[in-house]
Amino acid sequence: MAVLKNIDSKAEEKGSALVTLWQFVKFIFVSLLAMIVQFALLNLLKLLPPIKELYANGQDFQWWVFFCPAAIGGLGYFIVNNTANIVAQIVSFFVNREKTFNSSANIAVTLPIYIVFTIALIAFSAWLNPTLKDVFMEKAGWGDDLAANTATMICSAVQFFLYFPVDKILFHKKKEAAEEPAA
């Protein structure tokens, strides 16, 4: 961690553009960590007996604008996909706050904003992901795992490019700046 702090301070000496670039690089690695969590859960949760049963049940799931056909897993896929996404975003929030942006921004303020933004993105992904999976399976003839993982990759990429600017704004308060008045 001392190496990261050293690079952080050298980037700050060079100016805000380099700080933002360095934050983006760290954000990429945190996003990869979150994506690993998401893919692991996406592929492991469906092995749980209650979820297996939902997959095997073969019923379409439709709620509001969200539609998961039985062919792609129905309610089981909806639960697995969204659970994996939510857990990945929780990991991302805390790691980005601490490591990427070195922020001491008030969690009581930033977390609700992050939650509202995350709910909006997850709702979008909850619609887009099964739609893409259905297209990949029905129209392209892909297998379940390939279609699910590819749809999740596309949704993760969309979220990646939307989260960085939001996190940059939310986590603007640096730890050192917050600690100076106390000293």
OpenMM code with the backbone's topology and positions (N, CA, C; nanometers):
from openmm import Vec3, app, unit

residues = "MET ALA VAL LEU LYS ASN ILE ASP SER LYS ALA GLU GLU LYS GLY SER ALA LEU VAL THR LEU TRP GLN PHE VAL LYS PHE ILE PHE VAL SER LEU LEU ALA MET ILE VAL GLN PHE ALA LEU LEU ASN LEU LEU LYS LEU LEU PRO PRO ILE LYS GLU LEU TYR ALA ASN GLY GLN ASP PHE GLN TRP TRP VAL PHE PHE CYS PRO ALA ALA ILE GLY GLY LEU GLY TYR PHE ILE VAL ASN ASN THR ALA ASN ILE VAL ALA GLN ILE VAL SER PHE PHE VAL ASN ARG GLU LYS THR PHE ASN SER SER ALA ASN ILE ALA VAL THR LEU PRO ILE TYR ILE VAL PHE THR ILE ALA LEU ILE ALA PHE SER ALA TRP LEU ASN PRO THR LEU LYS ASP VAL PHE MET GLU LYS ALA GLY TRP GLY ASP ASP LEU ALA ALA ASN THR ALA THR MET ILE CYS SER ALA VAL GLN PHE PHE LEU TYR PHE PRO VAL ASP LYS ILE LEU PHE HIS LYS LYS LYS GLU ALA ALA GLU GLU PRO ALA ALA".split()
positions = [
    Vec3(0.0807, -0.1198, 0.0000),
    Vec3(0.0000, 0.0000, 0.0000),
    Vec3(0.0851, 0.1264, 0.0000),
    Vec3(0.2061, 0.1160, 0.0535),
    Vec3(0.2956, 0.2311, 0.0527),
    Vec3(0.3320, 0.2685, -0.0908),
    Vec3(0.3403, 0.1693, -0.1770),
    Vec3(0.3720, 0.1952, -0.3177),
    Vec3(0.2603, 0.2771, -0.3819),
    Vec3(0.1338, 0.2409, -0.3546),
    Vec3(0.0210, 0.3168, -0.4088),
    Vec3(0.0224, 0.4603, -0.3585),
    Vec3(0.0463, 0.4786, -0.2298),
    Vec3(0.0505, 0.6136, -0.1723),
    Vec3(0.1620, 0.6961, -0.2354),
    Vec3(0.2772, 0.6318, -0.2614),
    Vec3(0.3897, 0.6990, -0.3244),
    Vec3(0.3530, 0.7441, -0.4659),
    Vec3(0.2891, 0.6557, -0.5419),
    Vec3(0.2463, 0.6904, -0.6783),
    Vec3(0.1391, 0.7992, -0.6734),
    Vec3(0.0471, 0.7890, -0.5757),
    Vec3(-0.0568, 0.8920, -0.5598),
    Vec3(0.0053, 1.0298, -0.5395),
    Vec3(0.1038, 1.0385, -0.4501),
    Vec3(0.1637, 1.1696, -0.4220),
    Vec3(0.2455, 1.2209, -0.5403),
    Vec3(0.3124, 1.1321, -0.6126),
    Vec3(0.3866, 1.1760, -0.7315),
    Vec3(0.2905, 1.2259, -0.8397),
    Vec3(0.1760, 1.1595, -0.8540),
    Vec3(0.0768, 1.2041, -0.9521),
    Vec3(0.0217, 1.3410, -0.9137),
    Vec3(-0.0005, 1.3633, -0.7849),
    Vec3(-0.0522, 1.4937, -0.7407),
    Vec3(0.0465, 1.6058, -0.7677),
    Vec3(0.1750, 1.5755, -0.7596),
    Vec3(0.2773, 1.6755, -0.7897),
    Vec3(0.2723, 1.7176, -0.9357),
    Vec3(0.2297, 1.6275, -1.0236),
    Vec3(0.2291, 1.6530, -1.1681),
    Vec3(0.1031, 1.7252, -1.2160),
    Vec3(-0.0021, 1.7290, -1.1332),
    Vec3(-0.1225, 1.8022, -1.1730),
    Vec3(-0.2469, 1.7154, -1.1767),
    Vec3(-0.3610, 1.7817, -1.1911),
    Vec3(-0.4904, 1.7126, -1.1813),
    Vec3(-0.5161, 1.6162, -1.2970),
    Vec3(-0.4642, 1.6453, -1.4152),
    Vec3(-0.4860, 1.5554, -1.5291),
    Vec3(-0.4206, 1.4198, -1.5035),
    Vec3(-0.2993, 1.4221, -1.4498),
    Vec3(-0.2301, 1.2968, -1.4194),
    Vec3(-0.2963, 1.2243, -1.3020),
    Vec3(-0.3471, 1.3002, -1.2059),
    Vec3(-0.4196, 1.2387, -1.0938),
    Vec3(-0.5412, 1.1647, -1.1470),
    Vec3(-0.6160, 1.2285, -1.2354),
    Vec3(-0.7349, 1.1652, -1.2933),
    Vec3(-0.6969, 1.0416, -1.3747),
    Vec3(-0.5905, 1.0508, -1.4513),
    Vec3(-0.5444, 0.9350, -1.5286),
    Vec3(-0.5066, 0.8203, -1.4357),
    Vec3(-0.4330, 0.8501, -1.3288),
    Vec3(-0.3922, 0.7480, -1.2322),
    Vec3(-0.5151, 0.6892, -1.1623),
    Vec3(-0.6134, 0.7724, -1.1286),
    Vec3(-0.7370, 0.7222, -1.0689),
    Vec3(-0.8095, 0.6302, -1.1660),
    Vec3(-0.8081, 0.6646, -1.2938),
    Vec3(-0.8728, 0.5810, -1.3943),
    Vec3(-0.8053, 0.4443, -1.4028),
    Vec3(-0.6724, 0.4425, -1.3961),
    Vec3(-0.5990, 0.3149, -1.3984),
    Vec3(-0.6378, 0.2304, -1.2774),
    Vec3(-0.6402, 0.2919, -1.1592),
    Vec3(-0.6808, 0.2185, -1.0377),
    Vec3(-0.8259, 0.1731, -1.0487),
    Vec3(-0.9102, 0.2589, -1.1075),
    Vec3(-1.0513, 0.2251, -1.1259),
    Vec3(-1.0668, 0.1021, -1.2148),
    Vec3(-0.9823, 0.0894, -1.3158),
    Vec3(-0.9846, -0.0276, -1.4036),
    Vec3(-0.9595, -0.1541, -1.3222),
    Vec3(-0.8577, -0.1501, -1.2350),
    Vec3(-0.8250, -0.2685, -1.1556),
    Vec3(-0.9351, -0.3016, -1.0546),
    Vec3(-0.9935, -0.1996, -0.9934),
    Vec3(-1.1043, -0.2234, -0.9003),
    Vec3(-1.2239, -0.2798, -0.9762),
    Vec3(-1.2482, -0.2281, -1.0948),
    Vec3(-1.3594, -0.2786, -1.1767),
    Vec3(-1.3360, -0.4228, -1.2170),
    Vec3(-1.2112, -0.4582, -1.2446),
    Vec3(-1.1799, -0.5981, -1.2748),
    Vec3(-1.2064, -0.6868, -1.1530),
    Vec3(-1.1708, -0.6390, -1.0349),
    Vec3(-1.2000, -0.7121, -0.9122),
    Vec3(-1.3511, -0.7307, -0.8961),
    Vec3(-1.4261, -0.6230, -0.9144),
    Vec3(-1.5719, -0.6313, -0.9034),
    Vec3(-1.6294, -0.7256, -1.0089),
    Vec3(-1.5716, -0.7226, -1.1287),
    Vec3(-1.6196, -0.8103, -1.2354),
    Vec3(-1.5903, -0.9569, -1.2029),
    Vec3(-1.4757, -0.9838, -1.1418),
    Vec3(-1.4445, -1.1213, -1.1006),
    Vec3(-1.5464, -1.1689, -0.9983),
    Vec3(-1.5783, -1.0830, -0.9024),
    Vec3(-1.6811, -1.1167, -0.8026),
    Vec3(-1.8138, -1.1444, -0.8728),
    Vec3(-1.8500, -1.0568, -0.9665),
    Vec3(-1.9773, -1.0719, -1.0377),
    Vec3(-1.9819, -1.1999, -1.1202),
    Vec3(-1.8758, -1.2297, -1.1943),
    Vec3(-1.8742, -1.3510, -1.2760),
    Vec3(-1.8719, -1.4768, -1.1907),
    Vec3(-1.7973, -1.4721, -1.0802),
    Vec3(-1.7949, -1.5885, -0.9907),
    Vec3(-1.9347, -1.6162, -0.9374),
    Vec3(-2.0018, -1.5119, -0.8901),
    Vec3(-2.1375, -1.5309, -0.8375),
    Vec3(-2.2354, -1.5717, -0.9476),
    Vec3(-2.2222, -1.5108, -1.0640),
    Vec3(-2.3103, -1.5449, -1.1770),
    Vec3(-2.3047, -1.6936, -1.2077),
    Vec3(-2.1850, -1.7501, -1.1987),
    Vec3(-2.1679, -1.8909, -1.2343),
    Vec3(-2.1829, -1.9859, -1.1166),
    Vec3(-2.1666, -1.9369, -0.9930),
    Vec3(-2.1788, -2.0228, -0.8752),
    Vec3(-2.3206, -2.0249, -0.8167),
    Vec3(-2.3879, -1.9109, -0.8173),
    Vec3(-2.5211, -1.9058, -0.7568),
    Vec3(-2.6202, -1.9998, -0.8250),
    Vec3(-2.6042, -2.0169, -0.9546),
    Vec3(-2.6998, -2.1036, -1.0247),
    Vec3(-2.6793, -2.2516, -0.9920),
    Vec3(-2.5729, -2.2818, -0.9173),
    Vec3(-2.5501, -2.4194, -0.8723),
    Vec3(-2.6237, -2.4507, -0.7414),
    Vec3(-2.6748, -2.3466, -0.6746),
    Vec3(-2.7505, -2.3683, -0.5508),
    Vec3(-2.8819, -2.4400, -0.5829),
    Vec3(-2.9190, -2.5392, -0.5028),
    Vec3(-3.0407, -2.6172, -0.5323),
    Vec3(-3.1674, -2.5338, -0.5552),
    Vec3(-3.1992, -2.4314, -0.4734),
    Vec3(-3.3224, -2.3566, -0.5018),
    Vec3(-3.3168, -2.2827, -0.6363),
    Vec3(-3.1992, -2.2329, -0.6712),
    Vec3(-3.1845, -2.1627, -0.7992),
    Vec3(-3.1888, -2.2629, -0.9143),
    Vec3(-3.1241, -2.3779, -0.8966),
    Vec3(-3.1302, -2.4839, -0.9983),
    Vec3(-3.2750, -2.5197, -1.0281),
    Vec3(-3.3534, -2.5270, -0.9215),
    Vec3(-3.4947, -2.5618, -0.9373),
    Vec3(-3.5694, -2.4550, -1.0166),
    Vec3(-3.5372, -2.3284, -0.9906),
    Vec3(-3.6006, -2.2202, -1.0665),
    Vec3(-3.5624, -2.2273, -1.2141),
    Vec3(-3.4358, -2.2584, -1.2422),
    Vec3(-3.3910, -2.2745, -1.3811),
    Vec3(-3.4656, -2.3910, -1.4463),
    Vec3(-3.4742, -2.5036, -1.3740),
    Vec3(-3.5354, -2.6247, -1.4288),
    Vec3(-3.6871, -2.6117, -1.4418),
    Vec3(-3.7445, -2.5231, -1.3618),
    Vec3(-3.8891, -2.5039, -1.3601),
    Vec3(-3.9426, -2.4636, -1.4971),
    Vec3(-3.8613, -2.3905, -1.5712),
    Vec3(-3.8989, -2.3564, -1.7079),
    Vec3(-4.0133, -2.2585, -1.7224),
    Vec3(-4.0210, -2.1601, -1.6314),
    Vec3(-4.1280, -2.0610, -1.6411),
    Vec3(-4.0709, -1.9254, -1.6794),
    Vec3(-4.1440, -1.8565, -1.7659),
    Vec3(-4.1067, -1.7193, -1.7982),
    Vec3(-4.1218, -1.6346, -1.6722),
    Vec3(-4.0371, -1.5348, -1.6607),
    Vec3(-4.0504, -1.4396, -1.5513),
    Vec3(-4.0707, -1.3024, -1.6113),
    Vec3(-4.1808, -1.2385, -1.5760),
    Vec3(-4.2070, -1.1036, -1.6247),
    Vec3(-4.2538, -1.0188, -1.5087),
    Vec3(-4.1849, -0.9093, -1.4904),
    Vec3(-4.2215, -0.8133, -1.3871),
    Vec3(-4.1876, -0.6758, -1.4402),
    Vec3(-4.2853, -0.5911, -1.4469),
    Vec3(-4.2714, -0.4558, -1.4967),
    Vec3(-4.2119, -0.4615, -1.6364),
    Vec3(-4.0963, -0.3995, -1.6637),
    Vec3(-4.0365, -0.4045, -1.7974),
    Vec3(-3.9360, -0.5176, -1.8103),
    Vec3(-3.9168, -0.5935, -1.7028),
    Vec3(-3.8170, -0.6989, -1.7027),
    Vec3(-3.8813, -0.8293, -1.7478),
    Vec3(-3.8179, -0.8907, -1.8458),
    Vec3(-3.8689, -1.0172, -1.8973),
    Vec3(-3.7529, -1.1136, -1.9142),
    Vec3(-3.7611, -1.2249, -1.8456),
    Vec3(-3.6611, -1.3308, -1.8587),
    Vec3(-3.7341, -1.4559, -1.9059),
    Vec3(-3.7195, -1.4917, -2.0322),
    Vec3(-3.7862, -1.6116, -2.0815),
    Vec3(-3.7331, -1.7377, -2.0138),
    Vec3(-3.8163, -1.8376, -2.0075),
    Vec3(-3.7767, -1.9656, -1.9481),
    Vec3(-3.6537, -2.0219, -2.0184),
    Vec3(-3.6412, -1.9947, -2.1476),
    Vec3(-3.5277, -2.0468, -2.2252),
    Vec3(-3.3933, -1.9967, -2.1734),
    Vec3(-3.3928, -1.8815, -2.1048),
    Vec3(-3.2660, -1.8291, -2.0533),
    Vec3(-3.2570, -1.8406, -1.9014),
    Vec3(-3.3536, -1.9023, -1.8379),
    Vec3(-3.3456, -1.9240, -1.6932),
    Vec3(-3.4582, -1.8625, -1.6131),
    Vec3(-3.5406, -1.7793, -1.6753),
    Vec3(-3.6561, -1.7219, -1.6070),
    Vec3(-3.6202, -1.6489, -1.4782),
    Vec3(-3.6992, -1.6730, -1.3738),
    Vec3(-3.6788, -1.6085, -1.2442),
    Vec3(-3.5410, -1.6414, -1.1869),
    Vec3(-3.4942, -1.7625, -1.2068),
    Vec3(-3.3618, -1.8016, -1.1574),
    Vec3(-3.2528, -1.7118, -1.2133),
    Vec3(-3.2564, -1.6866, -1.3431),
    Vec3(-3.1554, -1.6000, -1.4043),
    Vec3(-3.1687, -1.4576, -1.3535),
    Vec3(-3.2904, -1.4095, -1.3375),
    Vec3(-3.3130, -1.2739, -1.2869),
    Vec3(-3.2506, -1.2574, -1.1490),
    Vec3(-3.2721, -1.3548, -1.0612),
    Vec3(-3.2174, -1.3496, -0.9253),
    Vec3(-3.0649, -1.3580, -0.9273),
    Vec3(-3.0118, -1.4535, -0.9996),
    Vec3(-2.8662, -1.4737, -1.0051),
    Vec3(-2.7970, -1.3507, -1.0628),
    Vec3(-2.8448, -1.3021, -1.1742),
    Vec3(-2.7833, -1.1887, -1.2416),
    Vec3(-2.7832, -1.0644, -1.1527),
    Vec3(-2.8945, -1.0338, -1.0914),
    Vec3(-2.9035, -0.9124, -1.0112),
    Vec3(-2.8308, -0.9243, -0.8775),
    Vec3(-2.8314, -1.0417, -0.8171),
    Vec3(-2.7553, -1.0623, -0.6933),
    Vec3(-2.6067, -1.0436, -0.7196),
    Vec3(-2.5580, -1.1024, -0.8267),
    Vec3(-2.4160, -1.0888, -0.8621),
    Vec3(-2.3803, -0.9425, -0.8879),
    Vec3(-2.4674, -0.8715, -0.9557),
    Vec3(-2.4434, -0.7303, -0.9867),
    Vec3(-2.4415, -0.6454, -0.8592),
    Vec3(-2.5349, -0.6672, -0.7698),
    Vec3(-2.5428, -0.5901, -0.6453),
    Vec3(-2.4184, -0.6124, -0.5595),
    Vec3(-2.3773, -0.7366, -0.5413),
    Vec3(-2.2592, -0.7666, -0.4602),
    Vec3(-2.1348, -0.7022, -0.5227),
    Vec3(-2.1223, -0.7081, -0.6537),
    Vec3(-2.0072, -0.6468, -0.7214),
    Vec3(-2.0044, -0.4958, -0.6981),
    Vec3(-2.1204, -0.4313, -0.6983),
    Vec3(-2.1250, -0.2868, -0.6775),
    Vec3(-2.0930, -0.2482, -0.5335),
    Vec3(-2.1293, -0.3334, -0.4383),
    Vec3(-2.0931, -0.3082, -0.2980),
    Vec3(-1.9414, -0.3131, -0.2824),
    Vec3(-1.8791, -0.4152, -0.3397),
    Vec3(-1.7327, -0.4267, -0.3359),
    Vec3(-1.6706, -0.3037, -0.4013),
    Vec3(-1.7205, -0.2664, -0.5164),
    Vec3(-1.6667, -0.1540, -0.5920),
    Vec3(-1.6766, -0.0233, -0.5132),
    Vec3(-1.7890, 0.0009, -0.4482),
    Vec3(-1.8077, 0.1253, -0.3723),
    Vec3(-1.6981, 0.1436, -0.2685),
    Vec3(-1.6791, 0.0437, -0.1854),
    Vec3(-1.5857, 0.0581, -0.0745),
    Vec3(-1.4397, 0.0591, -0.1202),
    Vec3(-1.4047, -0.0235, -0.2170),
    Vec3(-1.2662, -0.0259, -0.2638),
    Vec3(-1.2335, 0.1028, -0.3394),
    Vec3(-1.3250, 0.1506, -0.4234),
    Vec3(-1.2989, 0.2757, -0.4958),
    Vec3(-1.2886, 0.3942, -0.4000),
    Vec3(-1.3745, 0.3984, -0.3007),
    Vec3(-1.3700, 0.5082, -0.2037),
    Vec3(-1.2357, 0.5114, -0.1321),
    Vec3(-1.1905, 0.3949, -0.0879),
    Vec3(-1.0672, 0.3874, -0.0087),
    Vec3(-0.9408, 0.3946, -0.0934),
    Vec3(-0.9326, 0.3165, -0.1970),
    Vec3(-0.8066, 0.2987, -0.2700),
    Vec3(-0.7949, 0.3836, -0.3961),
    Vec3(-0.9005, 0.3907, -0.4746),
    Vec3(-0.8911, 0.4634, -0.6010),
    Vec3(-0.8893, 0.6139, -0.5793),
    Vec3(-0.9830, 0.6640, -0.4980),
    Vec3(-0.9974, 0.8086, -0.4813),
    Vec3(-0.9448, 0.8593, -0.3474),
    Vec3(-0.8947, 0.7680, -0.2613),
    Vec3(-0.8411, 0.8059, -0.1297),
    Vec3(-0.9332, 0.9056, -0.0612),
    Vec3(-1.0596, 0.8749, -0.0587),
    Vec3(-1.1601, 0.9711, -0.0159),
    Vec3(-1.2026, 0.9522, 0.1292),
    Vec3(-1.2315, 1.0642, 0.1910),
    Vec3(-1.2926, 1.0609, 0.3235),
    Vec3(-1.4313, 1.1225, 0.3157),
    Vec3(-1.4879, 1.1238, 0.1965),
    Vec3(-1.6225, 1.1774, 0.1788),
    Vec3(-1.7188, 1.1027, 0.2709),
    Vec3(-1.8118, 1.1752, 0.3249),
    Vec3(-1.9071, 1.1219, 0.4219),
    Vec3(-1.9904, 1.0088, 0.3610),
    Vec3(-1.9798, 0.8897, 0.4183),
    Vec3(-2.0550, 0.7743, 0.3677),
    Vec3(-2.2048, 0.7981, 0.3796),
    Vec3(-2.2470, 0.8689, 0.4841),
    Vec3(-2.3899, 0.8957, 0.5025),
    Vec3(-2.4471, 0.9801, 0.3892),
    Vec3(-2.3631, 1.0555, 0.3217),
    Vec3(-2.4060, 1.1360, 0.2075),
    Vec3(-2.3842, 1.0606, 0.0775),
    Vec3(-2.2644, 1.0042, 0.0606),
    Vec3(-2.2299, 0.9428, -0.0681),
    Vec3(-2.2994, 0.8095, -0.0923),
    Vec3(-2.3163, 0.7291, 0.0119),
    Vec3(-2.3761, 0.5970, -0.0071),
    Vec3(-2.5200, 0.6046, -0.0599),
    Vec3(-2.6081, 0.6900, -0.0039),
    Vec3(-2.7436, 0.6971, -0.0621),
    Vec3(-2.7443, 0.7413, -0.2089),
    Vec3(-2.6576, 0.8367, -0.2438),
    Vec3(-2.6492, 0.8808, -0.3835),
    Vec3(-2.6023, 0.7642, -0.4706),
    Vec3(-2.5000, 0.6943, -0.4235),
    Vec3(-2.4468, 0.5787, -0.4952),
    Vec3(-2.5532, 0.4705, -0.5098),
    Vec3(-2.6311, 0.4486, -0.4049),
    Vec3(-2.7363, 0.3465, -0.4091),
    Vec3(-2.8417, 0.3811, -0.5132),
    Vec3(-2.8852, 0.5074, -0.5170),
    Vec3(-2.9865, 0.5491, -0.6151),
    Vec3(-2.9325, 0.5310, -0.7570),
    Vec3(-2.8079, 0.5743, -0.7792),
    Vec3(-2.7459, 0.5582, -0.9109),
    Vec3(-2.7325, 0.4105, -0.9462),
    Vec3(-2.6912, 0.3305, -0.8479),
    Vec3(-2.6729, 0.1868, -0.8692),
    Vec3(-2.8059, 0.1191, -0.9002),
    Vec3(-2.9101, 0.1554, -0.8288),
    Vec3(-3.0426, 0.0976, -0.8560),
    Vec3(-3.0849, 0.1285, -0.9989),
    Vec3(-3.0612, 0.2508, -1.0432),
    Vec3(-3.0963, 0.2872, -1.1810),
    Vec3(-3.0162, 0.2034, -1.2813),
    Vec3(-2.8857, 0.1885, -1.2563),
    Vec3(-2.8032, 0.1086, -1.3483),
    Vec3(-2.8380, -0.0396, -1.3426),
    Vec3(-2.8670, -0.0892, -1.2238),
    Vec3(-2.9040, -0.2302, -1.2121),
    Vec3(-3.0389, -0.2552, -1.2785),
    Vec3(-3.1309, -0.1612, -1.2653),
    Vec3(-3.2596, -0.1757, -1.3339),
    Vec3(-3.2382, -0.1789, -1.4853),
    Vec3(-3.1513, -0.0902, -1.5340),
    Vec3(-3.1203, -0.0913, -1.6770),
    Vec3(-3.0568, -0.2242, -1.7171),
    Vec3(-2.9605, -0.2702, -1.6365),
    Vec3(-2.8937, -0.3973, -1.6651),
    Vec3(-2.9883, -0.5157, -1.6506),
    Vec3(-3.0828, -0.5051, -1.5564),
    Vec3(-3.1808, -0.6134, -1.5376),
    Vec3(-3.2712, -0.6270, -1.6594),
    Vec3(-3.2858, -0.5191, -1.7338),
    Vec3(-3.3603, -0.5260, -1.8590),
    Vec3(-3.2677, -0.5688, -1.9739),
    Vec3(-3.1493, -0.5057, -1.9821),
    Vec3(-3.0596, -0.5292, -2.0953),
    Vec3(-2.9981, -0.6686, -2.0941),
    Vec3(-2.9535, -0.7157, -1.9777),
    Vec3(-2.8823, -0.8426, -1.9703),
    Vec3(-2.9651, -0.9603, -2.0226),
    Vec3(-3.0863, -0.9833, -1.9710),
    Vec3(-3.1633, -1.0966, -2.0263),
    Vec3(-3.2038, -1.0753, -2.1721),
    Vec3(-3.2208, -0.9490, -2.2105),
    Vec3(-3.2530, -0.9206, -2.3509),
    Vec3(-3.1381, -0.9650, -2.4406),
    Vec3(-3.0152, -0.9282, -2.4011),
    Vec3(-2.8982, -0.9700, -2.4783),
    Vec3(-2.8794, -1.1207, -2.4737),
    Vec3(-2.8972, -1.1787, -2.3538),
    Vec3(-2.8805, -1.3246, -2.3408),
    Vec3(-2.9795, -1.3973, -2.4313),
    Vec3(-3.1011, -1.3504, -2.4340),
    Vec3(-3.2039, -1.4104, -2.5197),
    Vec3(-3.1641, -1.4002, -2.6672),
    Vec3(-3.1142, -1.2842, -2.7081),
    Vec3(-3.0703, -1.2661, -2.8470),
    Vec3(-2.9557, -1.3627, -2.8784),
    Vec3(-2.8574, -1.3708, -2.7860),
    Vec3(-2.7430, -1.4589, -2.8098),
    Vec3(-2.7840, -1.6053, -2.8170),
    Vec3(-2.8809, -1.6454, -2.7336),
    Vec3(-2.9223, -1.7862, -2.7322),
    Vec3(-3.0175, -1.8193, -2.8468),
    Vec3(-3.1191, -1.7362, -2.8632),
    Vec3(-3.2240, -1.7673, -2.9604),
    Vec3(-3.1828, -1.7336, -3.1044),
    Vec3(-3.1214, -1.6203, -3.1224),
    Vec3(-3.0899, -1.5758, -3.2585),
    Vec3(-2.9518, -1.6250, -3.3047),
    Vec3(-2.8544, -1.6261, -3.2122),
    Vec3(-2.7186, -1.6642, -3.2508),
    Vec3(-2.6888, -1.8111, -3.2195),
    Vec3(-2.7750, -1.8750, -3.1394),
    Vec3(-2.7572, -2.0159, -3.1090),
    Vec3(-2.6460, -2.0470, -3.0093),
    Vec3(-2.6097, -1.9486, -2.9264),
    Vec3(-2.5050, -1.9694, -2.8275),
    Vec3(-2.5574, -2.0521, -2.7114),
    Vec3(-2.4671, -2.1137, -2.6370),
    Vec3(-2.5022, -2.1880, -2.5171),
    Vec3(-2.5330, -2.0934, -2.4009),
    Vec3(-2.5937, -2.1484, -2.2960),
    Vec3(-2.6377, -2.0695, -2.1809),
    Vec3(-2.5235, -1.9921, -2.1159),
    Vec3(-2.4143, -2.0594, -2.0829),
    Vec3(-2.3046, -1.9934, -2.0112),
    Vec3(-2.2380, -1.8855, -2.0955),
    Vec3(-2.2108, -1.9138, -2.2219),
    Vec3(-2.1485, -1.8151, -2.3104),
    Vec3(-2.2391, -1.6933, -2.3258),
    Vec3(-2.3678, -1.7156, -2.3467),
    Vec3(-2.4621, -1.6050, -2.3636),
    Vec3(-2.4728, -1.5217, -2.2352),
    Vec3(-2.4824, -1.5886, -2.1196),
    Vec3(-2.4936, -1.5171, -1.9922),
    Vec3(-2.3686, -1.4355, -1.9623),
    Vec3(-2.2523, -1.4949, -1.9823),
    Vec3(-2.1272, -1.4241, -1.9537),
    Vec3(-2.1025, -1.3093, -2.0506),
    Vec3(-2.1373, -1.3267, -2.1767),
    Vec3(-2.1203, -1.2192, -2.2744),
    Vec3(-2.2151, -1.1035, -2.2454),
    Vec3(-2.3404, -1.1343, -2.2133),
    Vec3(-2.4365, -1.0297, -2.1783),
    Vec3(-2.3899, -0.9540, -2.0544),
    Vec3(-2.3359, -1.0263, -1.9573),
    Vec3(-2.2858, -0.9626, -1.8352),
    Vec3(-2.1642, -0.8753, -1.8657),
    Vec3(-2.0774, -0.9193, -1.9567),
    Vec3(-1.9614, -0.8372, -1.9955),
    Vec3(-2.0058, -0.7047, -2.0567),
    Vec3(-2.1036, -0.7102, -2.1421),
    Vec3(-2.1522, -0.5884, -2.2071),
    Vec3(-2.2128, -0.4938, -2.1031),
    Vec3(-2.2943, -0.5468, -2.0133),
    Vec3(-2.3544, -0.4634, -1.9087),
    Vec3(-2.2477, -0.4080, -1.8145),
    Vec3(-2.1466, -0.4878, -1.7840),
    Vec3(-2.0364, -0.4417, -1.6985),
    Vec3(-1.9603, -0.3277, -1.7653),
    Vec3(-1.9392, -0.3368, -1.8947),
    Vec3(-1.8687, -0.2300, -1.9670),
    Vec3(-1.9484, -0.0999, -1.9637),
    Vec3(-2.0790, -0.1099, -1.9846),
    Vec3(-2.1646, 0.0101, -1.9775),
    Vec3(-2.1543, 0.0719, -1.8379),
    Vec3(-2.1650, -0.0118, -1.7354),
    Vec3(-2.1574, 0.0384, -1.5984),
    Vec3(-2.0209, 0.0996, -1.5699),
    Vec3(-1.9148, 0.0371, -1.6184),
    Vec3(-1.7789, 0.0876, -1.5975),
    Vec3(-1.7673, 0.2317, -1.6446),
    Vec3(-1.8118, 0.2597, -1.7658),
    Vec3(-1.7961, 0.3937, -1.8213),
    Vec3(-1.8910, 0.4955, -1.7583),
    Vec3(-1.9963, 0.4511, -1.6960),
    Vec3(-2.0858, 0.5432, -1.6264),
    Vec3(-2.0437, 0.5664, -1.4814),
    Vec3(-1.9872, 0.4659, -1.4180),
    Vec3(-1.9495, 0.4793, -1.2766),
    Vec3(-1.8293, 0.5704, -1.2537),
    Vec3(-1.7303, 0.5694, -1.3423),
    Vec3(-1.6097, 0.6480, -1.3155),
    Vec3(-1.6398, 0.7958, -1.2921),
    Vec3(-1.7113, 0.8635, -1.3817),
    Vec3(-1.7363, 1.0059, -1.3551),
    Vec3(-1.8222, 1.0285, -1.2293),
    Vec3(-1.9154, 0.9392, -1.2054),
    Vec3(-1.9996, 0.9536, -1.0851),
    Vec3(-1.9140, 0.9358, -0.9597),
    Vec3(-1.8295, 0.8334, -0.9572),
    Vec3(-1.7415, 0.8121, -0.8421),
    Vec3(-1.6439, 0.9283, -0.8250),
    Vec3(-1.5934, 0.9801, -0.9335),
    Vec3(-1.4991, 1.0933, -0.9270),
    Vec3(-1.5657, 1.2130, -0.8591),
    Vec3(-1.6912, 1.2361, -0.8881),
    Vec3(-1.7649, 1.3469, -0.8255),
    Vec3(-1.7980, 1.3141, -0.6797),
    Vec3(-1.8468, 1.1932, -0.6558),
    Vec3(-1.8864, 1.1551, -0.5190),
    Vec3(-1.7689, 1.1502, -0.4225),
    Vec3(-1.6572, 1.1007, -0.4669),
    Vec3(-1.5427, 1.0787, -0.3792),
    Vec3(-1.4354, 1.1860, -0.3972),
    Vec3(-1.4760, 1.3093, -0.4118),
    Vec3(-1.3815, 1.4175, -0.4382),
    Vec3(-1.3017, 1.4598, -0.3151),
    Vec3(-1.3502, 1.4350, -0.1967),
    Vec3(-1.2841, 1.4814, -0.0744),
    Vec3(-1.1696, 1.3872, -0.0368),
    Vec3(-1.0488, 1.4387, -0.0416),
    Vec3(-0.9300, 1.3590, -0.0127),
    Vec3(-0.9138, 1.3369, 0.1371),
    Vec3(-0.8545, 1.2228, 0.1737),
    Vec3(-0.8297, 1.1904, 0.3151),
    Vec3(-0.7396, 1.2930, 0.3806),
    Vec3(-0.6288, 1.3294, 0.3155),
    Vec3(-0.5333, 1.4237, 0.3749),
    Vec3(-0.5996, 1.5584, 0.4012),
    Vec3(-0.6822, 1.6045, 0.3066),
    Vec3(-0.7496, 1.7334, 0.3225),
    Vec3(-0.8449, 1.7300, 0.4410),
    Vec3(-0.9055, 1.6171, 0.4645),
    Vec3(-0.9995, 1.6048, 0.5766),
    Vec3(-0.9262, 1.5963, 0.7097),
    Vec3(-0.8032, 1.5436, 0.7090),
    Vec3(-0.7280, 1.5258, 0.8331),
    Vec3(-0.6540, 1.6531, 0.8748),
    Vec3(-0.6232, 1.7467, 0.7824),
    Vec3(-0.5484, 1.8669, 0.8156),
    Vec3(-0.6148, 1.9553, 0.9203),
    Vec3(-0.7471, 1.9857, 0.9098),
    Vec3(-0.8084, 2.0725, 1.0113),
    Vec3(-0.8022, 2.0121, 1.1514),
    Vec3(-0.8004, 1.8821, 1.1609),
    Vec3(-0.7959, 1.8177, 1.2927),
    Vec3(-0.6578, 1.8316, 1.3562),
    Vec3(-0.5542, 1.8506, 1.2741),
    Vec3(-0.4178, 1.8569, 1.3267),
    Vec3(-0.3837, 1.9898, 1.3887),
] * unit.nanometer
topology = app.Topology()
chain = topology.addChain("A")
for resn in residues:
    res = topology.addResidue(resn, chain)
    for name in ("N", "CA", "C"):
        topology.addAtom(name, app.Element.getBySymbol(name[0]), res)
